[in-house]
Each structure stands twice: as C-alpha cells, then as structure tokens.
C-alpha cells in the first residue's frame, strides 16, 4: 500500500492539520479537505502505520482481540528495538509483561479518557512495582500536572515520569517557548518538593514521603 503524506496533497503539513482540525469551508462554500479525502476511510487505521510494516495486520484495529500476548511475542521477534507496553494497570498484566520479555512497562490509563471509572495510575503503581520487582523499568503517566505529581510517582517506584498534555498547553499558548517554560516550572516544582521532603537527590526519593494507607 502506498503511503501518502499530507504534503503530497496540501501545500504543507501545517495547512493539512488546520484543515483536518477546523474543517473550515473554502471561498466557494465547499468544505475544506479533510485527512480522509486523501487517505480514505478510516483515517488513522493501525493497519497503515509504518510501525507495522512487515507484520500481518489483517483484521487488526485499535481494540482488536488480535493484540494479545502472542502478538507481543511476534513483535519481540520482529525487532531488535526495546519493546515497552503502555496501558498496564494491574499486577497480573505486569507479571505477564515480564514473562513475555517486555523491556519496559508504561503504567497509564491514557489520560483517563478510555474507560470511565478506571483507577488512577498512582493508585495502581505500587502493586505493579512490587509485582515486577525491578526486573524491568517502569515508566508512569496520566494525570501528571505538577512537579509534585512526578515526585509522588518517583516515590512509589516509577523509574521515569512522562508528560502528556501539559507541554501541549504550553505549545498552544506560546509555541516552543511555552513548552520550555512548562518544563522549567515542572522541574522547579519537583526540586522544591524534594527540598521540602528532605530528598537531596533523585536516588534518595522513596515511599516514605507518600502516604497511601488512607482508611
């Protein structure tokens, strides 16, 4: 299948993004081009993504039952790159990740927008850390809005904390300088939180600074 880039049809990628986002009508009153006009329906299907080149993706979709542990085994055999699974929220799945040779786990509920009433990632992080027992690194995201959120995740065992929406807000407001400023604020809040809890280095952060045994 020939892969089509936005610039193949539009003057530049920014214009294509604006069209797909706003779908403003043209001067003649006709609707502007959307991504599906060039790529067909459904746009963004997992079967057309470059990361799946060389794999049999017939019948696969975002919520396809084909994405099982056997599929994880196939991915491990198909690439020499490190394989990190995102969306792990239970100790049982964390153990399966280790058993199937996953190189890292990203504890995430995708911003809490995929399943109503799913647990907060901070709530499930300790059980996943305990289940993995240091065999693979654990990354963390979802709901991180302040540097102190990152501090709590590190205290509960995350090796690294990922930022999702927060840098986007800075980008939307002020462009690249906004992203830089957001990162500066997050770092300053983390450093301040470490100082207030008596932790002079990242390696000194531990669970004792976070209370989790609420009645």
TORDREN-234120 format. One line per 4 residues: number of its first residue (from 1); their letters; for each residue x, y, z of N, C-alpha, C, O, CB. Coordinates in steps of 0.001 Angstrom, whole numbers. Each point is the difference from the previous one (the first is absolute). Glycine has a CB too. Layout:
N
NUM> A> X,Y,Z,X,Y,Z,X,Y,Z,X,Y,Z,X,Y,Z | ...
! end
This chain:
215
1> XXXX> 839,-1191,0,-839,1191,0,876,1243,0,905,122,826,-2731,-1361,390 | 1565,2167,-2138,774,1228,-77,-381,907,1165,-1181,244,251,1333,-436,-2772 | 851,682,3223,-252,898,1113,-33,1429,-499,881,413,-754,215,-2010,2349 | -2085,2348,-1192,-195,1365,-463,263,955,1139,-564,-142,1085,-1117,-612,-2786
5> XXXX> 2538,1729,1455,270,1027,991,-915,1188,-235,-462,222,-1120,2851,-978,1309 | -2653,1523,869,-875,1167,-135,510,954,-1069,-783,581,-752,152,-803,3156 | 1970,380,-2468,585,948,-950,-194,-435,-1447,168,813,-909,1503,-204,2641 | -2022,-1879,-1969,-252,-449,-1376,-1236,665,-575,-97,190,-1212,1175,-2376,1736
9> XXXX> -2019,2540,333,-1248,600,-473,-106,1473,381,-647,776,-704,-438,-3012,883 | 1712,2626,922,-128,1351,523,1322,731,-126,1043,-624,-193,-2831,-129,1779 | 1749,2066,-1478,1206,800,-149,1014,-299,1085,1205,41,-250,-2562,1726,-824 | 892,-2063,2260,897,-393,1087,-812,-717,1067,-1230,23,2,2780,1929,-469
13> XXXX> -817,-2589,1375,-663,-800,1031,-838,858,931,-1030,-452,502,2895,-1180,-628 | -1437,2864,363,-752,867,905,-1373,304,-565,-989,5,733,3123,991,93 | -2205,-739,-2135,-1282,282,-634,-900,-1230,70,-1204,106,236,2305,1564,-1770 | -498,-2833,1326,-789,-1224,70,-572,-204,1382,-1153,-402,158,2565,-592,-1934
17> XXXX> -585,1278,2790,-468,-148,1376,-1139,967,289,-990,-369,631,3279,-371,67 | -2149,1974,-1160,-1044,1000,236,-1301,-409,-679,-1079,186,563,2831,1604,-389 | -1658,-2344,-1374,-1202,-442,-708,-700,-1118,757,-1217,17,182,2270,635,-2354 | -260,-1622,2610,-611,-1138,683,-563,392,1357,-967,-597,473,2544,-913,-1664
21> XXXX> -965,2525,1823,-436,391,1328,-1253,861,-46,-920,-195,794,3279,72,-37 | -2395,1065,-1674,-1089,968,-11,-1038,-248,-1091,-1154,400,149,2751,1218,782 | -1203,-2275,-2029,-909,-281,-1112,-754,1257,-440,-1214,-29,-201,972,-2324,1037 | 987,3466,-982,-629,1238,-415,-373,-71,-1486,745,-586,-785,562,1853,2543
25> XXXX> -2435,-687,-2160,-364,-22,-1407,927,881,-836,585,959,504,-2953,-1391,160 | 2491,96,-1936,821,793,-899,-768,1243,-430,-1143,213,406,2341,-2286,-1205 | -533,2910,-50,-624,1248,-445,-1265,-263,-809,-900,839,-41,3151,240,19 | -2319,-2243,-622,-1171,-335,-801,-1126,-590,829,-1081,-279,-517,2587,-92,-1398
29> XXXX> -1252,183,3185,-1015,-593,868,122,-1494,148,-686,-609,822,-782,2425,-1484 | 2355,-2422,-144,184,-1447,92,830,-323,1237,851,794,399,-1001,-1030,-2918 | -88,-909,3120,778,-351,1193,1466,-202,-352,325,-469,-1090,-2354,-597,2101 | 2908,1421,-87,1428,-181,-215,354,-1476,49,-764,-826,500,1221,3081,493
33> XXXX> 718,-2567,-1523,451,-1388,-7,233,-495,1418,465,742,866,582,-394,-3114 | -1371,-1589,2465,302,-639,1276,999,-1115,-241,262,-356,-1149,-2547,926,2069 | 2842,-1122,134,991,-1059,-141,-554,-1181,-790,705,-610,-804,322,1325,2965 | -2316,-1032,-1919,-605,-1156,-657,-104,190,-1511,-72,-986,-734,-1201,529,2825
37> XXXX> 1262,1718,-2580,-88,232,-1438,1211,-548,-726,-97,-416,-1155,-1262,2444,1592 | 2504,-2031,237,1221,-504,-625,295,-1441,392,463,-795,-818,415,3116,799 | -1144,-2643,1251,404,-1296,527,-1102,-1046,-70,274,-1191,150,1279,2389,1336 | -2791,-777,-1710,-1098,-937,-4,-500,-275,1400,566,500,972,347,-1506,-3033
41> XXXX> -1957,226,2175,-572,-333,1295,402,-1420,388,84,-864,-873,-2025,2430,460 | 2189,-1831,1684,58,991,1070,1403,576,113,973,-754,28,-2807,-442,1197 | 1954,2486,-1163,1315,621,130,614,-373,1345,-675,-14,1030,-39,1926,-2522 | 2012,-2213,1455,697,-334,1237,-113,-1463,388,359,-367,1118,-768,2671,-397
45> XXXX> -86,-3155,-1627,-92,-1422,294,1376,-548,353,997,343,-635,-2971,-562,-913 | 2020,-630,2560,1295,-541,428,673,-792,-1105,1225,-129,-1,-2073,41,2332 | 86,-444,-3266,586,-840,-1038,879,779,-959,797,-604,-718,-2759,-869,909 | 1843,2804,-230,780,812,-935,1195,680,651,718,738,-675,-2796,-377,-602
49> XXXX> 2310,-581,2539,1070,705,687,1351,-655,-263,114,-1226,15,-1743,1929,1744 | 2663,122,-2004,1314,-546,-352,553,-972,1026,745,-912,-359,-323,2998,-854 | -769,-1913,2484,543,-870,1041,-410,-1460,-187,618,-901,566,-658,2844,983 | -1010,-2171,-2352,-473,-1362,-200,437,-593,-1339,-480,-1067,-383,-1453,1627,1822
53> XXXX> 2840,119,-2160,508,-529,-1261,601,-1389,215,765,-219,939,-316,2564,-1761 | -804,-3272,-55,543,-1343,88,-789,-938,886,310,-1189,80,1860,2193,-479 | -3204,-475,1076,-837,-831,864,-1364,-222,-640,-529,881,-677,1735,-12,2706 | -1764,-2042,-1810,-1342,-301,-497,-1013,670,913,-263,-477,1104,1029,-1733,-2092
57> XXXX> -1341,3334,516,-935,774,816,-1437,-170,-477,-862,805,352,2679,840,106 | -2087,-2666,-1242,-1336,-219,-514,-997,-173,1150,178,-841,881,798,-211,-2952 | -2038,1880,2034,-1044,-87,1008,331,699,1304,-805,-14,930,177,-2100,-1957 | 1810,2730,1110,404,649,1247,-602,1390,100,-223,658,-1016,2353,-1969,1015
61> XXXX> -2389,1753,1206,-521,1337,265,466,451,1366,673,-744,714,-2680,322,-2167 | 1645,1650,1819,452,539,1275,-387,-916,1161,797,-212,914,-988,2522,-1860 | -1024,-2850,913,-479,-871,1078,-114,-1450,-466,-841,-754,489,-402,2695,495 | 2082,-2314,-1916,-92,-1339,-576,449,-1072,985,986,191,712,-602,798,-2964
65> XXXX> -1094,-2115,2303,455,-1125,827,1302,-606,-508,610,-828,676,-2983,362,-116 | 2808,889,-1781,1261,-497,-534,1194,528,787,1089,-569,-68,-2148,424,-2181 | 860,1230,2995,1076,543,821,37,-748,1333,-429,512,1034,203,1766,-2141 | 743,-3483,1053,76,-840,1190,1467,-263,337,888,618,-588,-3122,-1694,38
69> XXXX> 2494,175,1482,1379,-254,410,780,-729,-1086,1220,138,-79,-1974,-217,2456 | 76,-687,-3204,676,-621,-1142,515,1074,-956,1079,-129,-578,-2549,-1912,793 | 675,3105,-371,421,1107,-847,1227,692,587,888,418,-743,-3259,-105,-21 | 2429,-189,2083,1181,573,649,1231,-850,-310,1077,534,-266,-2521,422,2108
73> XXXX> 1285,-2277,-1807,1111,-894,-335,461,226,-1438,1199,-13,-279,-2072,-1684,1917 | -68,1902,-2540,349,250,-1404,764,1311,-139,960,82,-766,-2991,-1362,27 | 1615,2293,1469,706,1275,-61,1440,-154,502,927,561,-585,-3111,658,909 | 2365,-1966,743,1343,-205,537,913,-670,-1021,1184,326,-90,-2160,-496,2383
77> XXXX> 428,-757,-3054,795,-708,-1004,257,848,-1235,975,-215,-720,-1926,-1915,1552 | 56,3112,-1075,80,782,-1240,945,1186,94,329,594,-1027,-2639,-1291,552 | 2756,1063,1672,827,1192,143,1101,-217,1028,-135,-787,936,-1824,2200,-1569 | 3057,-683,425,1080,-2,980,-138,1175,965,789,134,936,709,-1259,-2607
81> XXXX> -2501,1978,1445,-215,1144,870,-607,-434,1330,-550,-1095,125,256,2555,-2140 | 405,-583,2994,-619,-264,1289,-1517,108,-133,-509,875,-701,2555,-4,1910 | -2749,-1750,-543,-1459,-36,-63,-586,422,1345,226,-646,1023,-139,-1191,-2761 | -841,2930,1715,-654,513,1195,-1506,-53,-204,-502,484,-1015,2475,1016,1538
85> XXXX> -2696,-2076,417,-1453,-84,-104,-639,1106,837,324,176,1174,-191,-2676,-1554 | -1044,3239,-248,-699,1080,680,-1430,-431,331,-640,-722,-765,2066,2431,-433 | -1907,-1254,2347,-1379,-272,374,-134,-1095,1039,-1100,-505,228,450,1233,-2473 | 1755,-1104,2879,-32,-1042,1023,-515,604,1307,497,1032,452,1431,-2271,-1562
89> XXXX> -2939,580,1723,-608,531,1226,-216,-1051,1080,-587,299,1040,-511,1394,-2447 | 1559,-2912,1179,-186,-1041,1017,1301,-768,204,848,-64,-890,-3289,-136,280 | 2583,-382,1798,1186,-800,295,46,-1242,-889,1075,-468,-374,-1101,1305,2748 | -1164,-1370,-2710,-40,-1200,-839,566,267,-1393,789,-791,-518,-2788,7,1798
93> XXXX> 1595,1898,-1880,526,342,-1323,1483,362,73,756,-259,-936,-3034,1060,256 | 2681,-206,1786,1415,336,167,855,-1269,25,1071,-45,-605,-1714,2129,1875 | 168,-3100,-574,732,-1270,38,64,-629,-1384,1033,-544,-391,-1754,200,2767 | -378,416,-3118,-15,-541,-1356,979,747,-905,637,-601,-866,-3029,-77,1188
97> XXXX> 2507,1977,-120,969,776,-775,1405,-567,185,739,-180,-968,-2181,2234,1200 | 1798,-2330,1006,1327,-538,291,154,-1386,-611,1039,-310,-583,-949,1641,2713 | -1116,-2165,-2000,66,-1360,-531,173,-24,-1510,618,-917,-541,-2037,176,2429 | 877,1744,-2572,87,48,-1459,1157,856,-496,56,343,-1180,-2503,-674,1104
101> XXXX> 3362,674,957,1227,645,-415,-95,1474,-313,871,541,-681,-267,-2692,-162 | -1650,2823,1328,-128,1437,-234,1150,727,707,397,-371,1105,-2932,172,-1310 | 3058,1233,-448,1163,701,527,-358,1138,951,864,500,720,308,-1102,-2804 | -2425,1010,2093,-421,1066,881,-1517,64,71,-694,-464,-905,2782,1732,370
105> XXXX> -2595,-691,1613,-1448,115,216,-342,1463,207,636,693,794,-761,-3013,221 | -887,2784,-1738,-494,1363,192,-1370,-78,662,-996,-339,-638,2291,1197,-1382 | -1325,-539,3313,-1256,-2,744,-807,1210,-453,417,1141,194,638,-2324,1813 | -2211,929,-2610,-776,1091,-593,-1453,-405,-153,-304,-1158,-287,2340,1968,-922
109> XXXX> -2943,159,1405,-1406,-214,-351,-395,923,-1146,-1173,327,-182,651,-1013,2553 | 1533,1101,-3142,-202,837,-1199,-742,1290,332,-896,426,-729,861,-2496,-672 | 424,2677,2510,-608,1268,385,-1379,-139,607,-706,996,160,2005,32,-1946 | -1700,-2253,2130,-1311,-225,592,-1155,177,-965,-1142,171,428,2112,565,1681
113> XXXX> -690,-776,-3411,-1063,264,-972,-434,-1253,-769,-858,80,-879,1750,2232,669 | -309,-3455,533,-335,-1222,-734,-1064,-835,698,-787,-683,-656,3090,685,-243 | -2327,49,2222,-973,-798,754,-422,773,1234,828,331,849,183,-2491,-1687 | -2295,2447,933,-507,707,1174,253,-816,1273,-131,-1224,14,-1631,2334,-1446
117> XXXX> 2123,-405,2481,182,-581,1327,1183,-967,90,77,-789,941,-2513,1044,-623 | 3340,-204,-1267,1216,-801,147,841,602,1119,-84,1204,244,52,-1865,-2705 | 831,-134,3140,762,520,1138,1051,1011,-446,500,-61,-1123,-881,-2094,2326 | 704,3074,-319,1087,931,-280,1310,-780,-51,200,-946,761,-1445,2859,363
121> XXXX> 2123,-1511,-2021,1256,-732,-151,839,53,1274,748,-933,291,-787,1442,-2737 | -83,572,3200,760,106,1240,-454,-1039,1022,787,-443,837,-470,2886,-1275 | -1595,-2831,366,-535,-1003,919,551,-1393,-298,258,-779,918,-2331,2152,-693 | 2252,-1681,-1502,421,-1357,-374,1512,-130,-135,519,-1112,-97,-2689,838,-1070
125> XXXX> 2879,1398,1158,1453,-52,-184,718,-870,1032,849,-801,-389,-1006,3063,-590 | -145,-2143,2284,739,-816,970,-121,-1505,-235,992,-720,109,-1347,2543,1510 | -849,-2308,-1941,-156,-1444,-184,753,-489,-1236,499,-1125,-24,-2737,1252,1146 | 2318,713,-2139,731,-370,-1214,1499,-16,273,705,-907,-443,-2529,1900,-984
129> XXXX> 2309,3,2150,1417,38,375,370,-1242,814,1042,-611,-234,-1096,3136,226 | -793,-2890,952,271,-1171,827,-17,-1283,-824,818,-893,219,-1820,2083,1735 | 65,-1281,-2906,-110,-1208,-816,1201,-179,-917,451,-1122,-228,-2923,1341,320 | 2982,874,-610,1130,-61,-937,1314,-233,746,889,-690,-500,-2118,2223,-1074
133> XXXX> 1346,-967,2746,1178,-250,818,1308,459,-620,1035,-629,220,-2252,-1269,694 | 1197,2973,-1677,1227,547,-561,518,-708,-1226,1092,322,-468,-571,373,2709 | -1262,-1653,-2785,496,-756,-1153,-11,811,-1287,836,-219,-876,-1649,-1840,1975 | -120,2989,-1223,-26,917,-1146,-351,1392,523,-656,117,1035,-28,-1982,-2656
137> XXXX> 1109,2922,926,-346,1352,454,-1483,292,-169,-643,-484,-932,2943,1228,342 | -2825,47,1498,-1409,384,-38,-97,1501,-212,544,788,774,-1181,-2712,743 | -58,2305,-2567,-262,1400,-289,-1426,318,417,-806,-902,228,2460,904,-2149 | -1956,1277,2019,-1293,407,551,-537,1204,-742,753,918,-325,-96,-1810,2562
141> XXXX> -1965,900,-2513,-643,1215,-490,-1477,-7,381,-471,-909,683,2112,1046,-2598 | -2358,880,1471,-1423,223,254,-203,818,1273,347,-432,1099,-888,-1728,-2264 | -22,3338,990,-334,843,1128,1147,807,567,-150,621,1052,-1555,-2249,-564 | 2847,1635,-1154,1149,771,502,-192,1460,-400,49,342,-1181,1506,-2366,1019
145> XXXX> -1770,2867,1147,-251,1419,-266,992,911,717,144,1166,-367,-2550,-1714,64 | 3089,32,1318,930,793,791,1274,-794,252,30,-1221,-149,-1948,2443,1231 | 2970,-505,-699,1228,-688,340,-164,-920,1189,687,-1017,102,558,2926,-1017 | -2156,-1560,1825,-251,-864,1154,-695,-1301,-409,135,-1014,685,-288,3054,762
149> XXXX> -587,-2018,-2554,-566,-1254,-518,1127,-940,-428,-40,-1202,266,-2047,2419,-1035 | 3077,-657,113,1162,-796,-399,735,-532,1221,462,-1141,9,-244,2506,-2097 | -111,-527,3123,666,-425,1236,-705,-1198,613,656,-949,431,97,3300,-35 | -2077,-2323,-350,-760,-1112,580,200,-1281,-816,153,-1082,566,-1854,2717,323
153> XXXX> 1698,-1509,-2219,188,-1183,-838,1392,-594,190,150,-1220,77,-1768,2163,-1741 | 2621,-101,1740,1360,-486,247,91,-665,1369,669,-1022,157,257,2843,-1623 | -1596,-1244,2449,18,-562,1354,-637,-1386,46,413,-856,783,-499,3176,138 | -910,-2530,-1753,-711,-1282,-2,630,-1021,-943,-539,-1092,-185,-1540,2329,744
157> XXXX> 3215,-887,-1155,766,-1008,-723,178,182,-1485,647,-832,-636,-1437,-608,2328 | 242,2501,-2281,194,221,-1432,1450,375,-282,611,757,754,-3012,-31,-989 | 2945,-1256,-848,1360,359,-398,24,1338,-716,980,740,86,-405,-3160,-265 | -1652,2729,-525,-105,1273,-724,-1463,387,-80,-887,-851,65,2979,364,-1415
161> XXXX> -2336,1784,1206,-1360,538,-84,-152,708,-1336,818,846,-362,-972,-580,2886 | -906,-619,-3260,-251,578,-1321,-1042,1115,95,-969,-100,754,1542,-2106,-1839 | -362,3247,324,-938,1118,-39,-782,-67,-1304,582,-146,-1075,942,1580,2516 | -2843,-1329,-1341,-826,-72,-1200,-583,1337,-383,514,686,-884,-1035,-3012,1460
165> XXXX> -548,2693,87,-748,1180,-408,652,1312,407,-161,1010,-684,-1859,-2384,845 | 2751,1368,943,522,1258,533,884,740,-1012,-212,1197,-198,118,-2205,2482 | 1067,368,-2930,787,723,-1007,-847,504,-1169,321,1021,-607,1628,-2420,1247 | -3025,686,-952,-873,453,-1084,-675,1319,354,-202,852,-865,-180,-3233,198
169> XXXX> 37,2545,1930,-613,1264,407,982,1150,-196,-377,1070,-479,-1067,-2286,2148 | 2690,996,-1302,1009,1026,-213,196,290,-1479,167,1153,-396,951,-1861,2500 | -1138,-347,-2925,153,169,-1446,-1155,796,-582,205,881,-835,1048,-3037,726 | -2476,1845,552,-1180,694,-521,-8,1470,387,-459,848,-764,-802,-2988,881
173> XXXX> 1770,2438,1069,-51,1374,492,1123,870,-562,-235,1144,-391,-825,-2010,2461 | 2283,323,-2111,1149,840,-345,974,-647,-982,1096,519,-211,-1332,493,2438 | -148,-2137,-2830,909,-643,-922,1142,-690,727,-123,-302,1187,-477,1999,-2894 | 1728,-1958,1009,1136,-691,626,482,640,1303,340,-732,928,322,39,-3197
177> XXXX> -616,2043,2385,402,566,1299,-951,-391,1131,415,-116,1153,608,2026,-2378 | -2303,-2115,890,-961,-426,1004,305,-1393,521,-158,-273,1190,-1542,1706,-2279 | 2141,-2319,189,372,-1349,422,1206,61,934,31,-665,1035,-928,-290,-3194 | 1887,1759,1781,1180,139,852,-372,526,1377,507,-485,1012,886,886,-3040
181> XXXX> -2279,591,2070,-394,573,1288,-756,-1009,854,192,-56,1215,-293,2308,-2284 | -755,-3045,439,-722,-1040,731,983,-974,638,-155,-366,1165,-1797,589,-2739 | 2961,-643,817,980,-944,533,798,624,1137,338,-677,971,-191,-420,-3215 | 151,2376,2126,707,697,1082,-842,41,1271,514,-198,1101,693,1587,-2804
185> XXXX> -2509,-1131,1544,-901,42,1158,-80,-1380,660,88,-120,1222,-1422,1977,-2308 | 1166,-2893,261,-90,-1355,540,1271,-382,751,-63,-589,1079,-1473,-32,-2953 | 2678,956,1303,1262,-337,663,152,760,1309,438,-566,1002,596,109,-3232 | -1397,1743,2225,111,800,1219,-908,-548,1099,389,-36,1167,172,2049,-2556
189> XXXX> -1771,-2438,1017,-921,-571,983,530,-1316,551,-149,-285,1189,-1762,1388,-2363 | 2533,-1908,310,584,-1263,456,1135,255,979,73,-629,1056,-701,-450,-3229 | 1509,2001,1820,1132,320,869,-491,544,1343,525,-365,1051,900,842,-3076 | -2429,394,1984,-541,559,1239,-621,-1094,863,206,-30,1213,-627,2209,-2385
193> XXXX> -335,-3074,548,-601,-1101,746,1050,-900,624,-165,-462,1129,-1784,548,-2656 | 3038,-338,791,1089,-807,552,635,692,1204,335,-643,995,93,-323,-3275 | -268,2282,2174,600,743,1108,-881,-55,1234,500,-189,1109,628,1696,-2744 | -2438,-1343,1457,-923,5,1135,-106,-1363,666,-341,-89,1180,-924,1903,-2295
197> XXXX> 1555,-2884,365,-66,-1349,578,1380,-535,370,139,-1166,369,-2192,746,-1717 | 3076,1276,1249,1332,-397,422,672,-988,-909,735,-870,467,-1467,1297,1785 | 497,-313,-3553,599,-925,-957,948,777,-913,-455,672,-925,-1592,-2184,1006 | 3349,1431,160,953,796,-774,292,-533,-1398,567,720,-822,414,-91,2967
201> XXXX> -1356,-1876,-2435,279,-598,-1306,-1146,-921,-379,-753,-457,860,3246,601,-470 | -2622,-414,-1697,-1069,-885,-466,116,-1384,630,-1009,-644,290,925,1913,-2447 | 1309,-1720,2365,201,-1329,580,-444,-94,1454,-159,-1102,527,2051,812,-2082 | -2094,1429,2208,-416,-13,1408,-1519,38,161,-502,-55,1123,2638,1196,-551
205> XXXX> -2873,-1047,-1686,-1461,20,66,-515,-1416,255,373,-930,-716,-467,2925,-852 | -749,-2166,2568,-556,-1323,288,-1453,137,458,-538,1104,82,2837,-1970,541 | -2911,-260,-332,-1428,-31,315,-350,692,1306,-1162,337,230,1042,-2443,-1481 | 1077,2314,2081,-297,573,1313,-534,1431,-77,-558,502,976,2334,-1960,-41
209> XXXX> -1613,2115,-2074,-483,1389,-103,-1442,76,-511,-562,1090,-107,2919,-362,-311 | -2956,-1879,105,-1364,-10,-520,-875,-882,886,344,-1150,273,502,1532,-2629 | -1947,144,2790,-943,-784,793,-1002,-660,-924,-650,673,-799,931,869,2768 | -410,-2863,-1865,-915,-745,-869,-1003,-833,777,-889,-603,-601,2673,541,-1097
213> XXX> -1665,13,3014,-866,-858,817,-1181,746,581,-251,-56,1204,2225,-1311,-669 | -2700,2068,-1398,-1171,732,473,-1121,-973,372,-172,-1016,-674,807,2986,-772 | -1400,-1682,2501,-1081,-918,421,-1126,-17,-1027,-990,-709,180,1557,1138,2232
! end
